[in-house]
Amino acid sequence: MAKQLSRRAAIGIGAATAALVAAPRSASAAPGADPAPGVDPAPGVADPAAGAGVGTGSASSLIRHAYQHRKAAAGGVWHSHVAMLDSAGALGVVVDDDADRVTHGYSVQKLAVAVAVMDKIDRGELRLDQRLDLTADIILGGSGIYFLQTVWGDEVTVANFLTALLLVSDNTAVRMCGRVVPALEINQILAAKGFAHTRVEPVANPNRFFLGVTTPRETHDLLWRLANKTLLSTRSCNFLLGILRWINGYHDGIRRDMSSAERSRVATKYGADYDSRGAARHEVGIMFDPTGAPTLTYAFFADSLGDLDNYGGTHPAVRAHASLGRTMFDAIAPITHRTARSRHSIPQFRPVNGG
């Protein structure tokens, strides 16, 4: 891959520049040596086996300590927000690091696009079982599955391409979304839901767009409202959460060092690209307690990173996500919210050997 401004960033830079917060960026931390997998990277972070004895106040401190350590080790410039419920059910901010920075969300934005599509379904103007043709001229490479088919002509439902959009971050699915909800309408829906900065970037074709910008704080708001089923109808929230929590999704980051049962308690969305400043590696999501009550949100946006062509689990920022995922999950382990107003559960994974 050539080390140049990405196509998405190049076309969107004019629109994004006006939105970007003018505050100066902090200097990038020097990358440090990355610990071997499985080794506690942050001195003072509790051993997972001791998690049940950690109170919510000390748990917050452990998360903050781990975040600062992993951020310094990964390098780059980070903009992050983490919030967690305490044992009394009060939501508190754990990490607020440049959380109002307007930044390119890359594939994290696919979640906002999916919300706009589901909003149109909630209003009765679209159906999950509505079919669209999948033709060769709409296929887009990069992440996803549709371009791998090599031949096209399918008819797929809205539910089908939304699942591809969120489970495997399919880029063609973005174009399919644009066919049912044009770029300007997506932005109108997001504005109506109270998001001041989360936007896609329109292009000349009204049904195409680049994925645009957001902030860590607005991403937290979107995640928290989705998990508490106030962002969309209950049915629509359940549909999106079911995809984001399924264990066939993204595993290199937050969910890497978790069992299958633990992974199913985490709804996550990853985004990666690069621009003239360097690589970007983002991950956002929600962690649930054993009863299905939302308990913690995380929104990690890191840019100005090195290792541009490494989209795997060995990228320093992705290793940071994996370590932070384990730390955050252990922090919420002793917390069960019996009086939670909203819960979400998914079926236990069962392998099927054909038949």
C-alpha positions in Angstrom: 0.0 0.0 0.0 1.5 3.4 -1.0 2.2 5.7 1.9 -0.1 8.6 0.8 -3.2 10.3 1.9 -6.1 7.8 1.8 -8.8 8.4 -0.8 -11.4 8.8 2.0 -9.3 11.3 3.9 -8.3 13.2 0.7 -11.8 13.8 -0.5 -13.2 14.5 3.0 -10.4 16.7 4.2 -12.1 20.0 3.2 -15.4 19.1 4.9 -13.6 17.7 7.9 -11.2 20.6 8.4 -14.1 23.0 9.2 -15.4 20.6 11.8 -12.1 19.7 13.5 -11.5 21.3 16.8 -8.8 23.9 16.6 -7.1 23.0 19.9 -3.5 22.0 19.3 -2.6 18.4 19.4 -0.4 17.1 22.2 3.0 15.7 21.2 3.1 12.1 20.2 4.5 9.8 22.9 7.5 7.8 21.9 6.6 4.2 21.1 7.8 1.8 23.8 8.7 -1.8 23.7 5.5 -3.9 23.7 5.1 -6.6 26.3 4.6 -10.1 25.3 1.0 -11.3 25.1 -0.3 -12.4 28.4 2.1 -10.3 30.4 0.6 -7.6 32.6 1.7 -4.4 30.8 0.8 -1.9 33.5 2.6 -2.2 36.9 0.0 -2.0 39.6 -2.9 -3.3 37.6 -4.7 -6.0 39.6 -4.3 -9.6 38.5 -7.5 -10.8 36.9 -8.0 -13.5 39.5 -8.2 -10.7 42.1 -10.8 -8.7 40.2 -13.7 -9.8 42.4 -12.2 -8.0 45.3 -11.7 -4.7 43.6 -14.2 -1.9 44.3 -15.5 0.3 41.6 -13.4 3.3 42.8 -10.2 1.3 42.6 -11.4 -0.3 39.4 -11.6 3.1 37.8 -8.1 3.9 38.9 -6.8 0.7 37.5 -8.4 1.4 34.1 -7.0 4.9 34.1 -3.5 3.7 35.0 -3.6 1.0 32.4 -4.9 3.4 29.7 -2.0 5.9 30.4 0.5 3.1 30.3 -0.8 1.5 27.1 -1.2 4.8 25.3 2.4 5.7 26.0 3.6 2.4 24.9 1.6 2.5 21.6 2.6 6.1 20.7 0.5 8.3 18.5 -2.2 10.7 19.5 -5.2 9.4 21.4 -8.7 10.8 21.9 -10.6 8.6 24.3 -13.7 8.2 26.6 -14.5 5.4 29.0 -17.5 5.4 31.3 -18.6 2.8 33.8 -21.5 2.2 36.2 -20.7 1.8 39.8 -22.3 -0.7 42.2 -25.1 1.7 42.9 -25.9 2.0 39.2 -24.5 5.6 38.7 -22.6 6.2 35.4 -19.2 7.8 35.9 -16.5 8.9 33.5 -13.3 6.9 34.0 -11.2 8.3 31.1 -11.7 11.7 29.5 -8.8 12.3 27.2 -9.4 14.9 24.5 -12.9 13.4 24.3 -14.4 16.3 22.3 -11.9 16.1 19.5 -13.6 15.8 16.1 -11.7 13.1 14.3 -12.1 10.8 11.3 -13.9 7.7 12.6 -13.2 5.5 9.6 -15.0 2.2 10.0 -16.3 3.0 13.4 -18.7 5.3 11.5 -20.4 2.3 10.1 -22.2 2.0 13.4 -23.7 5.6 12.9 -24.7 4.7 9.4 -26.4 1.6 10.6 -28.3 3.6 13.2 -29.6 5.9 10.4 -30.8 3.0 8.4 -32.6 1.5 11.4 -34.2 4.9 12.2 -35.7 4.8 8.7 -37.0 1.3 9.4 -38.5 2.5 12.7 -40.4 5.2 10.8 -41.9 2.6 8.5 -40.1 3.9 5.4 -37.9 0.8 5.0 -38.0 -2.9 6.0 -35.3 -5.3 7.1 -36.5 -7.8 4.6 -36.5 -5.4 1.7 -34.3 -6.7 -1.2 -31.7 -4.9 -3.3 -29.7 -6.2 -6.2 -25.9 -6.6 -5.6 -24.3 -5.8 -8.9 -20.6 -5.6 -10.0 -20.6 -1.8 -10.3 -21.3 -1.3 -6.6 -18.6 -3.6 -5.3 -15.9 -2.0 -3.2 -12.7 -3.7 -2.0 -10.9 -3.5 1.3 -12.6 -5.0 4.3 -15.6 -7.2 4.0 -16.9 -10.3 2.1 -18.9 -9.2 -0.9 -15.9 -8.4 -3.1 -14.5 -11.9 -2.5 -17.4 -13.5 -4.4 -15.8 -12.5 -7.8 -19.3 -12.9 -9.4 -22.4 -10.9 -8.5 -26.0 -10.7 -9.3 -27.4 -11.5 -5.9 -30.5 -10.0 -4.2 -29.8 -9.3 -0.6 -32.0 -7.9 2.2 -31.3 -4.8 4.2 -30.7 -7.1 7.1 -28.1 -9.0 5.1 -25.9 -6.0 4.3 -26.3 -4.4 7.7 -25.0 -7.7 9.2 -22.1 -7.6 6.8 -21.5 -3.9 7.6 -21.1 -4.5 11.3 -19.8 -8.0 11.7 -17.1 -7.9 9.1 -17.0 -4.2 8.4 -17.9 -4.6 4.7 -17.2 -1.6 2.5 -19.7 -2.5 -0.2 -22.4 -2.6 2.5 -21.7 1.2 3.0 -22.7 1.8 -0.6 -25.8 -0.4 -0.1 -26.8 1.7 2.9 -26.4 4.8 0.8 -28.9 3.4 -1.7 -31.6 3.3 0.9 -30.6 6.3 3.0 -28.7 9.0 1.1 -25.8 10.9 2.7 -27.7 14.1 3.4 -30.5 12.1 5.1 -28.0 10.2 7.2 -26.6 13.5 8.5 -30.1 14.8 9.1 -31.0 11.7 11.1 -27.9 12.0 13.2 -28.5 15.7 13.8 -32.1 15.0 14.9 -30.8 12.5 17.4 -28.6 15.2 19.0 -25.2 14.4 17.5 -23.5 17.7 16.7 -20.4 16.4 15.1 -21.0 12.8 14.0 -21.4 13.0 10.2 -20.7 11.2 7.0 -19.0 13.2 4.2 -21.2 13.6 1.0 -19.8 13.4 -2.5 -21.2 14.2 -5.9 -23.3 11.1 -6.0 -26.0 11.6 -3.4 -26.0 7.8 -2.6 -22.3 7.6 -1.9 -20.2 9.1 0.9 -17.1 8.9 2.9 -17.4 7.8 6.4 -16.8 11.1 8.0 -16.1 12.4 11.6 -17.2 11.9 15.1 -15.9 12.5 18.7 -15.2 10.0 21.5 -17.9 11.6 23.7 -20.6 11.5 21.0 -19.6 7.9 20.3 -20.1 7.1 24.0 -23.5 8.8 23.9 -24.5 6.7 20.8 -23.3 3.5 22.4 -25.0 4.2 25.8 -28.3 5.1 24.2 -28.1 2.0 22.0 -27.4 -0.3 24.9 -30.2 1.3 27.0 -32.6 1.1 24.0 -33.4 4.8 23.8 -31.6 5.6 20.5 -34.0 3.5 18.4 -36.9 1.1 19.0 -36.2 -1.8 21.2 -36.3 -4.2 18.3 -33.8 -2.1 16.3 -31.4 -1.8 19.2 -31.6 -5.5 19.8 -30.9 -6.2 16.1 -27.7 -4.0 16.1 -26.5 -5.2 19.5 -26.9 -8.9 18.5 -24.6 -8.4 15.5 -22.0 -6.4 17.5 -21.9 -8.9 20.3 -21.7 -12.1 18.1 -18.4 -14.0 18.5 -17.7 -14.2 14.8 -16.9 -10.5 14.8 -13.6 -8.6 15.3 -11.3 -10.3 17.9 -7.8 -8.7 17.4 -8.4 -5.8 19.9 -10.6 -5.5 22.9 -11.9 -9.1 22.8 -8.6 -10.8 22.0 -7.8 -12.2 25.4 -11.3 -13.4 26.3 -13.1 -16.6 26.3 -16.1 -17.1 23.9 -18.5 -16.5 26.8 -16.7 -13.3 27.7 -16.6 -12.1 24.1 -20.3 -12.5 23.9 -20.7 -9.8 26.6 -18.8 -7.2 24.5 -20.3 -5.3 21.6 -17.5 -3.8 19.6 -16.7 -2.0 16.4 -13.2 -1.4 15.0 -11.9 1.1 12.4 -8.5 1.5 10.7 -7.0 3.7 8.0 -4.3 6.2 7.6 -3.7 9.8 6.4 -0.8 12.2 6.1 -0.2 12.1 9.8 0.1 8.3 10.0 -2.0 5.3 10.8 -5.3 5.4 12.7 -6.5 2.5 14.8 -9.9 2.9 16.6 -12.1 0.7 18.6 -15.4 1.5 20.4 -18.0 -0.6 22.2 -20.0 -1.7 25.2 -19.5 -4.3 27.9 -22.4 -6.0 29.6 -22.7 -7.7 33.0 -23.7 -11.4 33.3 -27.4 -10.4 33.4 -27.2 -8.4 30.1 -27.2 -4.9 31.7 -24.9 -2.4 30.0 -22.0 -1.6 32.4 -19.1 0.1 30.6 -18.5 2.0 27.3 -15.2 2.6 25.7 -14.3 4.8 22.7 -10.6 4.7 21.8 -9.5 6.8 18.8 -5.7 6.8 18.1 -4.1 8.5 15.1 -0.6 9.7 14.1 0.6 6.1 14.6 3.3 4.1 12.8 3.1 0.6 11.2 0.7 1.9 8.5 0.3 -1.4 6.6 -0.2 -3.6 9.7 -3.9 -4.2 10.2 -3.4 -7.2 12.4 -3.2 -7.9 16.1 0.5 -7.1 16.4 0.0 -3.4 15.7 1.0 -1.5 18.9 -2.3 0.3 19.2 -4.3 -2.9 18.7 -2.2 -4.6 21.3 -3.1 -1.7 23.6 -6.8 -2.3 22.9 -6.4 -6.0 23.8 -4.7 -5.2 27.1 -7.2 -2.6 27.9 -10.1 -4.9 27.1 -8.9 -7.4 29.6 -8.4 -4.8 32.2 -11.8 -3.2 31.7 -13.6 -6.6 31.6 -12.0 -7.7 34.9 -13.0 -4.3 36.4 -16.7 -4.9 35.8 -16.6 -8.6 36.7 -17.9 -8.0 40.3 -20.6 -5.6 39.2 -24.2 -6.9 38.6 -27.0 -4.4 38.1 -30.1 -6.2 39.2 -32.3 -3.0 38.9 -31.1 -2.1 35.4 -33.9 -0.7 33.2 -32.6 -2.3 30.1 -30.9 -5.6 29.3 -29.7 -7.4 26.2 -28.8 -11.0 25.8 -27.8 -13.2 22.9 -28.0 -17.0 22.5 -25.1 -19.0 23.8 -22.8 -20.1 21.0 -23.3 -23.7 20.0 -21.2 -25.3 17.2 -23.0 -27.0 14.4 -21.4 -29.8 12.4 -23.5 -29.5 9.3 -26.5 -31.7 8.7 
